[in-house]
Amino acid sequence: MAERLALTLSPPAMVSSFGTHAATSSLIVPGTSAAAPSTRLSFSSSSSSTTLASLRFLRSSPPVSHLFLNSKKRLPVPLVSERGLSAAVTPKCVAPDPDQLKGAREDIKAILKTSFCHPILVRLGWHDAGTYNKNIQEWPQRGGANGSLRFEPELKHAANAGLVNALKLIQPIKDKYPGVTYADLFQLASATAIEEAGGPKIPMKYGRVDVTAPTDCPEEGRLPDAGPPSPADHLREVFYRMGLSDKEIVALSGAHTLGRSRPERSGWGKPETKYTKDGPGAPGGQSWTVQWLKFDNSYFKDIKQRRDEDLLVLPTDAVLFEDPSFKVYAEKYAEDQEAFFKDYAEAHAKLSNLGAKFDPPEGIVINDGSPESAPEKFVAAKYSSGKD
């Protein structure tokens, strides 16, 4: 999803706007707490005994145009410079703390209400989990939801360009709740973003174990492209490798109702439309839907109709109504939002568990049995409109 955030992190973490980001951004490293004067993060040890030694800083680069899809052209690899900071090793997974998970969830909700960063948080969780290969048994070589995306080698993959901003956004939450692993935090942020944008409640479980070193990152190329020569074949090749079905491919595609694409950053979309010229955040880009910060079934309706030239339709979007198997589900979701929400919630939960190693093995659920209040429905009209 081609969204970028202007981030200035100082307690409490604040985001200046949705749709822009600082000219320079730094790689977030486990075991540190961050404060950010203007464009660079400075780091201090979370323990007085920790010795700072070496940390690679990653400059920002354009994100891809889709929540879960690469740009049609390879984006520039971020520049890296050396600086003498932390050599602290990422701590191994500790027993998950339900209270800390609940606290982290509330902090994520607070950030969403002020930053409107729903799309980039969804993308963060999807891209950490989406490297899973069902044909590889060994962990972490099989990829998946293991927190590896926080490390520089994977963060530099073209498909992950711009996600350093999502890491910076949630790093203060990780610092505040050390009992929450990165793998859990990524998936918690993604599911919470969907729910807070008016989407369904995702049946999540937690307790994912983090990988501990950059050498645990998967090779580049496991995420799908937006404009392959044969979109249907490509989507099946990639998603079948993850163990997902045609129904799940189409349901997950429905999350592209969130966000917008900027051609100068991703190679897709218009520089500006009547739906994006007023922001929020930096104006511009092209959205898939009119209310591009609201989670509903508009994505399927708009692709089916294709009556509005200001709405984006990529090859991997159009194929959902062209391929006979995909079309069955796309037509259903265009007509029945309740069915879409049900199937999406199941598919999202499945995706979030791909490749994960849980401790305890059965995972934990953070809903404590008392009825939770439904998330406040996102009033997208406050942030995006169809006014000419």
FIMARPA-927489 format. One record per residue (C-alpha): x, y, z; residue in one letter. Coordinates in Angstrom, 1 decimal, padded with zeros to 4 digits. Each point is the difference from the previous one (the first is absolute). Layout:
N
{{X; Y; Z}; a}
...
//
This chain:
388
{{000.0; 000.0; 000.0}; m}
{{001.6; 003.1; -001.1}; a}
{{-000.2; 002.0; 003.1}; e}
{{002.8; 001.9; 001.9}; r}
{{000.0; 001.6; 003.4}; l}
{{001.7; 003.1; 001.2}; a}
{{001.3; -001.2; 003.4}; l}
{{001.5; 002.0; 002.8}; t}
{{000.3; -002.4; 003.0}; l}
{{000.3; 001.5; 003.4}; s}
{{-002.0; -001.3; 003.0}; p}
{{-002.8; -000.3; -000.6}; p}
{{000.4; -001.2; -003.6}; a}
{{-001.6; 002.4; -002.5}; m}
{{-000.6; -000.1; -003.7}; v}
{{-000.3; 003.2; -001.8}; s}
{{-002.0; -001.2; -003.0}; s}
{{-001.2; -003.0; -001.9}; f}
{{001.4; -000.1; -003.5}; g}
{{003.5; 001.6; 000.6}; t}
{{003.1; -001.0; 001.8}; h}
{{003.3; 001.5; 001.1}; a}
{{002.8; 000.5; -002.5}; a}
{{002.3; -002.2; 002.0}; t}
{{-001.0; -003.0; 002.1}; s}
{{002.0; -002.3; 002.2}; s}
{{-000.3; -003.7; 000.5}; l}
{{-001.6; -001.0; 003.3}; i}
{{002.1; -002.4; 001.9}; v}
{{-001.3; -002.3; 002.8}; p}
{{001.1; 000.8; 003.5}; g}
{{000.1; 003.8; -000.5}; t}
{{-002.4; 002.8; 000.7}; s}
{{-000.3; 002.8; -002.4}; a}
{{-000.5; 003.7; 000.0}; a}
{{000.0; 001.9; -003.3}; a}
{{001.2; 003.6; -000.6}; p}
{{-001.3; 000.9; -003.5}; s}
{{001.4; -002.6; -002.4}; t}
{{002.2; -002.4; 001.9}; r}
{{-000.7; -002.2; 002.9}; l}
{{002.4; 000.0; 002.9}; s}
{{000.3; -003.2; 002.1}; f}
{{000.6; -000.7; 003.6}; s}
{{000.4; -003.3; 001.6}; s}
{{-003.0; -001.6; 001.8}; s}
{{002.4; -001.3; 002.6}; s}
{{002.7; 002.1; 001.8}; s}
{{002.4; -002.9; -000.5}; s}
{{-000.4; -000.2; -003.7}; t}
{{003.0; 001.1; -002.0}; t}
{{-000.7; 001.8; -003.3}; l}
{{002.2; -001.1; -002.8}; a}
{{-001.2; -000.1; -003.6}; s}
{{-003.3; 000.6; -001.7}; l}
{{-000.8; 000.4; -003.7}; r}
{{-002.3; 002.8; -000.9}; f}
{{-002.4; -000.4; -002.9}; l}
{{-001.1; 002.9; -002.1}; r}
{{-003.6; 000.0; -001.1}; s}
{{-001.1; -001.0; -003.5}; s}
{{-003.4; -000.1; -001.8}; p}
{{-002.5; -002.7; 001.1}; p}
{{-001.8; -002.3; -002.4}; v}
{{-003.4; 000.7; -001.3}; s}
{{-002.0; -002.8; 001.5}; h}
{{-000.5; -001.3; 003.6}; l}
{{001.5; -003.3; -001.0}; f}
{{001.3; 000.5; -003.5}; l}
{{003.3; 001.2; -001.5}; n}
{{000.3; 002.9; -002.4}; s}
{{000.2; -000.8; -003.7}; k}
{{003.5; 001.3; 000.1}; k}
{{002.7; -000.6; 002.6}; r}
{{000.4; 002.9; 002.4}; l}
{{003.3; 001.4; 001.0}; p}
{{001.8; -001.9; 002.8}; v}
{{000.4; 002.3; 003.0}; p}
{{003.4; 001.5; 000.7}; l}
{{001.7; -001.2; 003.1}; v}
{{002.6; 001.9; 002.1}; s}
{{002.1; -001.1; 002.9}; e}
{{-000.4; 001.5; 003.5}; r}
{{001.5; -001.2; 003.3}; g}
{{-003.0; -001.1; 002.0}; l}
{{-001.5; -003.2; 001.3}; s}
{{001.4; -003.5; -000.2}; a}
{{-002.6; -001.4; 002.3}; a}
{{-001.4; -003.3; -001.1}; v}
{{-003.7; -000.3; -000.3}; t}
{{-001.4; -001.8; 003.0}; p}
{{-001.6; -003.4; -000.4}; k}
{{-003.7; -000.4; 000.4}; c}
{{-001.4; 000.4; 003.5}; v}
{{-003.2; -001.5; 001.2}; a}
{{-002.8; 002.1; -001.5}; p}
{{-001.7; 002.4; 002.4}; d}
{{-003.8; 000.4; -000.6}; p}
{{-000.1; 003.2; 001.9}; d}
{{002.8; 001.5; -002.0}; q}
{{-001.7; -001.1; -003.3}; l}
{{-003.2; 001.7; 001.1}; k}
{{001.9; 003.1; 000.9}; g}
{{001.8; 000.0; -003.4}; a}
{{-003.3; -000.4; -001.7}; r}
{{-001.4; 003.1; 001.7}; e}
{{003.1; 002.0; -000.9}; d}
{{-000.3; -001.0; -003.6}; i}
{{-003.7; 001.1; 000.0}; k}
{{001.2; 003.4; 001.3}; a}
{{002.5; 000.4; -002.8}; i}
{{-002.5; -001.0; -002.6}; l}
{{-002.4; 002.8; 001.1}; k}
{{002.6; 002.7; -000.4}; t}
{{002.1; -001.2; -002.9}; s}
{{-002.5; -001.9; -002.3}; f}
{{002.8; -002.5; -000.7}; c}
{{-002.3; -003.0; -000.4}; h}
{{001.3; -001.1; -003.5}; p}
{{003.7; 000.0; 000.9}; i}
{{-000.6; -002.0; 003.2}; l}
{{-002.0; -002.6; -001.9}; v}
{{002.8; -000.2; -002.5}; r}
{{002.6; -000.5; 002.7}; l}
{{-001.7; -003.0; 001.4}; g}
{{-000.8; -001.5; -003.5}; w}
{{003.6; 000.4; -001.2}; h}
{{001.5; -001.7; 003.1}; d}
{{-002.3; -002.9; -000.4}; a}
{{-000.2; -000.2; -003.8}; g}
{{003.5; -001.4; -000.4}; t}
{{-001.2; -003.5; 001.2}; y}
{{000.8; -003.0; -002.1}; n}
{{-002.0; -003.1; 000.9}; k}
{{002.5; -002.2; -001.8}; n}
{{002.7; 000.8; 002.6}; i}
{{-000.4; -001.6; 003.4}; q}
{{002.8; 001.6; 001.9}; e}
{{-000.5; 003.1; 002.1}; w}
{{000.9; 002.8; -000.8}; p}
{{001.1; -001.0; -003.5}; q}
{{-003.6; -000.5; -000.9}; r}
{{-000.7; 003.7; 000.5}; g}
{{-003.3; 001.4; 001.3}; g}
{{-001.0; 002.0; 003.0}; a}
{{003.2; -000.1; 002.0}; n}
{{001.0; 003.7; 000.3}; g}
{{002.8; -000.3; -002.6}; s}
{{-001.2; 003.1; -001.8}; l}
{{001.5; 002.3; 002.6}; r}
{{003.5; -001.0; -001.1}; f}
{{001.8; 002.0; -002.7}; e}
{{000.5; -002.8; -002.6}; p}
{{-003.7; -000.6; -000.3}; e}
{{-001.0; 003.6; 000.5}; l}
{{002.1; 000.9; -003.1}; k}
{{-002.1; -002.3; -002.2}; h}
{{-001.7; 002.1; -002.7}; a}
{{-003.4; -001.2; 001.1}; a}
{{000.6; 001.4; 003.5}; n}
{{001.1; 003.4; -001.0}; a}
{{-001.4; 002.6; 002.4}; g}
{{-000.9; -002.5; 002.8}; l}
{{002.8; 001.5; 002.1}; v}
{{-002.5; 002.7; 000.7}; n}
{{-002.5; -002.5; 001.4}; a}
{{002.8; -001.5; 002.2}; l}
{{000.9; 003.5; 001.3}; k}
{{-003.7; 000.6; 000.8}; l}
{{-000.4; -003.1; 002.2}; i}
{{003.5; -000.2; 001.5}; q}
{{-001.0; 002.1; 003.0}; p}
{{-002.8; -002.6; 000.7}; i}
{{002.6; -002.8; -000.2}; k}
{{002.2; 001.9; 002.5}; d}
{{-003.0; 000.5; 002.3}; k}
{{-001.0; -003.7; -000.1}; y}
{{003.1; -002.1; -000.2}; p}
{{-002.1; -003.1; 000.7}; g}
{{-001.5; 000.3; -003.5}; v}
{{002.2; -001.4; -002.8}; t}
{{000.4; 001.8; -003.3}; y}
{{-001.7; -002.9; -001.8}; a}
{{-003.1; 000.5; 002.2}; d}
{{000.1; 003.7; -000.1}; l}
{{000.0; 000.1; -003.8}; f}
{{-003.0; -002.3; -000.2}; q}
{{-001.8; 001.8; 002.9}; l}
{{000.5; 003.3; -001.8}; a}
{{-001.3; -001.3; -003.3}; s}
{{-003.2; -001.6; 001.5}; a}
{{-000.7; 003.0; 002.1}; t}
{{000.3; 002.3; -003.0}; a}
{{-002.6; -002.0; -001.9}; i}
{{-002.4; 000.0; 002.9}; e}
{{000.4; 003.7; 000.8}; e}
{{-000.6; 000.9; -003.7}; a}
{{-003.5; -001.6; 000.4}; g}
{{001.0; -003.5; -001.0}; g}
{{-000.8; -003.4; 001.6}; p}
{{001.4; -001.2; 003.3}; k}
{{003.0; -002.3; -000.9}; i}
{{000.2; -003.3; 002.1}; p}
{{003.6; 000.5; 000.9}; m}
{{002.3; -002.0; 002.3}; k}
{{003.4; 001.1; 001.3}; y}
{{003.3; -001.4; 001.4}; g}
{{002.0; 000.1; -003.2}; r}
{{003.8; -000.5; 000.4}; v}
{{002.3; 002.6; -001.5}; d}
{{003.0; -000.9; -002.1}; v}
{{003.2; 001.3; 001.5}; t}
{{002.4; 001.0; -002.8}; a}
{{000.0; 001.5; -003.5}; p}
{{001.2; -003.3; -001.4}; t}
{{-003.4; -001.3; 000.8}; d}
{{-001.6; 002.2; -002.7}; c}
{{-001.5; -001.7; -003.1}; p}
{{001.4; 000.6; -003.4}; e}
{{-001.6; 002.8; -002.1}; e}
{{-002.8; -000.8; -002.5}; g}
{{-002.6; -001.9; 002.1}; r}
{{-002.7; 002.8; -000.2}; l}
{{-002.3; 000.4; -003.0}; p}
{{000.2; 002.6; -002.8}; d}
{{-002.7; 002.4; -001.0}; a}
{{000.4; -000.2; -003.8}; g}
{{001.3; -003.4; -001.0}; p}
{{-000.6; -001.2; -003.6}; p}
{{-002.5; -002.6; 001.2}; s}
{{-001.6; 001.4; 003.2}; p}
{{-002.2; -003.1; 000.9}; a}
{{002.9; -002.4; -000.4}; d}
{{002.3; 002.2; 001.9}; h}
{{-002.4; 000.5; 002.9}; l}
{{-000.6; -003.8; 000.3}; r}
{{003.7; -000.7; -000.2}; e}
{{000.8; 002.3; 002.9}; v}
{{-003.0; -000.6; 002.2}; f}
{{-000.2; -003.7; -000.6}; y}
{{003.6; -000.1; 001.2}; r}
{{-001.3; 001.5; 003.3}; m}
{{-002.7; -002.7; 000.1}; g}
{{-002.9; 002.4; -000.8}; l}
{{-003.0; -000.7; -002.2}; s}
{{-001.7; 002.0; -002.8}; d}
{{-002.6; 001.1; 002.5}; k}
{{002.6; 001.3; 002.4}; e}
{{001.9; 001.8; -002.9}; i}
{{-003.2; 001.9; -000.9}; v}
{{-001.0; 000.7; 003.6}; a}
{{003.4; 001.4; 000.9}; l}
{{000.0; 002.1; -003.2}; s}
{{-003.0; 001.8; 001.5}; g}
{{002.3; 001.7; 002.5}; a}
{{001.2; 002.1; -002.9}; h}
{{-003.0; 002.2; 000.7}; t}
{{002.4; 001.8; 002.3}; l}
{{002.7; 002.4; -001.2}; g}
{{001.2; 001.6; -003.3}; r}
{{002.8; -000.2; -002.5}; s}
{{002.5; 002.7; -001.0}; r}
{{001.5; -000.3; -003.5}; p}
{{003.2; 001.8; 000.9}; e}
{{000.7; -002.5; 002.6}; r}
{{-001.4; -003.3; -001.3}; s}
{{-000.6; 000.4; -003.7}; g}
{{-003.8; -000.5; 000.4}; w}
{{-002.9; 002.4; 000.0}; g}
{{-000.7; 003.7; -000.6}; k}
{{001.8; 002.8; 001.7}; p}
{{-003.3; 001.3; 001.5}; e}
{{-003.7; -000.6; -000.2}; t}
{{-003.1; 001.7; 001.3}; k}
{{000.0; -002.6; 002.9}; y}
{{003.6; 000.6; 001.0}; t}
{{000.8; 003.7; -000.7}; k}
{{-001.0; 001.0; 003.6}; d}
{{002.0; -002.7; 001.8}; g}
{{000.0; -000.8; 002.9}; p}
{{003.6; 000.6; 000.3}; g}
{{001.8; 000.9; -003.2}; a}
{{-002.5; 000.3; -002.8}; p}
{{000.2; -002.1; -003.1}; g}
{{000.2; -003.6; -001.3}; g}
{{-002.8; -002.2; -001.3}; q}
{{-002.2; -002.1; 002.2}; s}
{{-001.8; -003.3; -000.7}; w}
{{-003.2; 001.3; 001.7}; t}
{{-001.7; 003.3; 000.6}; v}
{{000.2; -000.3; 003.8}; q}
{{003.5; -001.4; 000.1}; w}
{{000.3; 000.0; 003.8}; l}
{{-003.1; -002.1; 000.6}; k}
{{000.0; -003.8; 000.0}; f}
{{-003.0; -001.3; -001.9}; d}
{{-000.8; -001.8; -003.2}; n}
{{000.3; 003.0; -002.2}; s}
{{003.1; -001.4; -001.6}; y}
{{-002.0; -002.8; -001.7}; f}
{{-002.8; 002.3; -001.0}; k}
{{002.3; 002.5; -001.6}; d}
{{002.1; -002.5; -001.9}; i}
{{-003.2; -001.7; -001.3}; k}
{{-001.5; 003.3; -001.2}; q}
{{003.2; 001.7; -001.2}; r}
{{-002.0; 003.1; -000.7}; r}
{{002.3; 002.5; 001.7}; d}
{{003.3; 000.9; -001.6}; e}
{{001.2; 001.5; 003.2}; d}
{{000.1; -003.4; 001.7}; l}
{{003.0; -002.3; -000.5}; l}
{{-000.4; -003.5; -001.4}; v}
{{003.3; -002.0; -000.3}; l}
{{000.3; -003.2; -002.1}; p}
{{-000.1; -002.1; 003.2}; t}
{{-003.3; 001.8; 000.9}; d}
{{-001.7; -000.4; -003.3}; a}
{{000.8; -003.7; -000.2}; v}
{{-002.2; -000.6; 003.0}; l}
{{-003.0; 000.5; -002.3}; f}
{{001.6; -001.6; -003.1}; e}
{{001.2; -003.3; 001.4}; d}
{{-002.9; -002.5; 000.3}; p}
{{000.9; -001.3; 003.4}; s}
{{000.9; 003.4; 001.5}; f}
{{-003.1; 001.6; -001.5}; k}
{{-002.3; -002.2; 002.1}; v}
{{001.3; 001.5; 003.2}; y}
{{000.4; 003.5; -001.3}; a}
{{-003.6; 000.1; -001.2}; e}
{{-001.1; -001.3; 003.3}; k}
{{001.9; 002.6; 002.0}; y}
{{-001.2; 002.8; -002.2}; a}
{{-003.6; -000.9; 000.9}; e}
{{000.4; -001.2; 003.6}; d}
{{002.3; 002.0; 002.4}; q}
{{-000.8; -002.3; 002.9}; e}
{{001.3; -003.1; -002.0}; a}
{{003.1; 002.0; -000.9}; f}
{{000.6; 001.0; 003.6}; f}
{{-000.4; -003.6; 001.2}; k}
{{002.4; -001.4; -002.6}; d}
{{002.5; 002.8; 000.3}; y}
{{000.2; -000.4; 003.8}; a}
{{000.8; -003.7; -000.4}; e}
{{002.5; 000.6; -002.8}; a}
{{001.8; 002.8; 001.9}; h}
{{000.3; -002.1; 003.1}; a}
{{001.4; -002.9; -002.1}; k}
{{002.5; 002.3; -001.7}; l}
{{001.2; 001.4; 003.3}; s}
{{000.8; -003.5; 001.3}; n}
{{002.0; -001.1; -003.0}; l}
{{003.4; -001.4; 000.8}; g}
{{-000.2; 001.2; 003.7}; a}
{{001.4; -002.0; 002.9}; k}
{{-002.2; 000.5; 003.1}; f}
{{001.0; -000.1; 003.6}; d}
{{-002.1; -001.5; 001.5}; p}
{{-000.6; -002.2; -003.1}; p}
{{-003.8; 000.6; 000.0}; e}
{{000.5; 003.8; 000.3}; g}
{{-002.0; 002.3; 002.2}; i}
{{-003.1; 002.1; -000.6}; v}
{{-000.1; 003.4; 001.6}; i}
{{-003.8; 000.4; 000.2}; n}
{{-000.7; -000.9; 003.7}; d}
{{-003.6; -001.2; -000.4}; g}
{{-001.6; 003.3; 000.9}; s}
{{-001.9; 001.5; -002.9}; p}
{{002.3; 002.5; -001.8}; e}
{{-001.5; 003.1; -001.3}; s}
{{-000.1; 000.1; -003.8}; a}
{{002.6; 002.3; -001.6}; p}
{{-001.2; 003.4; -000.8}; e}
{{-001.1; -000.1; -003.6}; k}
{{002.4; 002.1; -002.1}; f}
{{-001.7; 003.0; -001.5}; v}
{{001.9; 000.1; -003.3}; a}
{{-001.9; 003.1; -001.2}; a}
{{001.9; 002.0; 002.5}; k}
{{003.3; -000.9; -001.7}; y}
{{-000.8; -000.7; -003.6}; s}
{{-002.8; 001.3; -002.2}; s}
{{-001.4; 000.0; -003.5}; g}
{{-000.3; 003.7; -000.3}; k}
{{001.1; 001.5; -003.3}; d}
//
